[in-house]
Amino acid sequence: MATKSQNPETIVLHAGYRSDPTTTSVAVPIYQTTSYQFNSPDHAANLFALKEFGNIYTRIMNPTQAVLEERVAALEGGVAALALSSGQAASLFAVQNICHAGDNFVCSTDIYGGTWNLFANTMKTMGIECRFVDPADPENFRRATDAKTRCYYGETLPNPKLTVFPIAEVAKIGRSLGVPLIMDNTASPVLCQPIKHGAAIAMHSTTKYIGGHGTSIGGIIVDGGNFDWEKHADRFPMLNTPDPSYHGAVWTQAVKPIGPVAYIIKARVTLLRDVGAAMSPFNAFMFIQGLETLALRMRQHCQNGAAVAAWLAKHPKVAKVIYPGLMAGEAKRRADAYLKGGYGGLVGFELKGGKTAGRNFISKLGMFYHVANIGDARSLAIHPATTTHSQLTPAEQAKTGVTDGYVRLSVGIEHADDIIADLDQALAAV
């Protein structure tokens, strides 16, 4: 029996699965298979025609992936989800599912450097224009919108700027214009549910906090089921007119018997089918393991992050600490409005010595790992200007919150005293 609980601690252990129907296994099995036996020719034909839903081929769906999808959808308050091979694939699919050549979308400047490069450069070669705007003023999204705008995109807790996105404000603007909001919630699972604040779609790099142990690469998109694609048919012809890639299916009509899942079904049976960015069953299994302790880990990440931020704020070699809990004014109001249970495990700070000090600091760390990742149980550190955001121009780096002396910490779940001790000895050597 699936849980009806709304509590994340329970959802991540019980949603979408009780036991394996064949073996009664309590742990979700790894269905390491490419294909599935059809019951009959009619059964096969019905599956391919979407007259019934079931497993066809692991490039499109898999039972292990399905449990992960149901649990993350429940955690985010959505109706369905699609697991993918990476967070980058999830970002691309989330937009490309409704945005074709000749269209545009409006994106927050406060995003991860890899996503910026994907949107500004790679998607440009596909004929899709990304219009970057500063989310400090939500009305910037309205001003950048025209008849060809298909969606808005932002990060709940932007990496590395860490200024919480105005979810409800931008979602409201979008809905007045028929434009859905897509939120990357990678850095704030459990702490925030963007769909409940008006976002139409949420996505994660499951590589980060959901996995939590630095073992597997993956991504996931969650359909909120709360956006009326038919009402805005002129803006979304890809969902409301016959799709030549799938027998002329009109997605908003084809899925009505099973619910408001036109967006996610289209992503699965067209984009995932054709591009093939499938999550492996083994990685899906690993993310299910990570989910089981996610709520507990997030509490510790938040507790340790707050302790580190407070300590850094008093250090003489630190010019500025970037952390939602220490912000003021509108930034603090948004942090309090959208993050519940803590301000996350990401802490940024600027060293007075600039780029040289940043590089030297990184080289002196002992316990912290120097890696291009966040959300690990271990504490991690990186100097974005010379790594994750090095592809961006200096002006683009500034827009995302990266300066020469900026260091980003992903504070782990070790004892806070040990985390601070490592930071202390590294700063002493700068």
Buried (B, 14 or more C-beta within 10 A) or exposed (E): EEBEEEEBBBBBBBBBBEEBEEEEEEEBBBBEBEEBEBEEEEBBEBBEEBEEEEBBBBBBBBBBBBBBBBBBBBBBBBBBBBBBBBBBBBBBBBBBBBBBEEBBBBBBBBBBBBBBBBBBEEBEEEEBBBBBBEBEEBEBBBEBBEEEBBBBBBBBBBBBBBBBBBBBBBBBBBBEBBBBBBBBBBBBBBBBBBBBBBBBBBBBBBBBBBBBBBBBBBBBBBBBBBBBBBEBBEBBEBBBEEBEEBEEBBBBEBBEEEEBBBBBBBBBBBBBBEBEBBBBBBBBBBBBBBBBBBBBBBBBBBBBBBBBBBBBEEBEBBBBBBBBBBBEEEBBEBBBBBBEBBBBBBBBBBBEBBBEBBBBBBEBBEBBBEBEBBBBBBBBBBBBBBBBBEBBEEEBBEBBBBBBBBBBBBBBBBEBEEBBEBBEEBBEEB
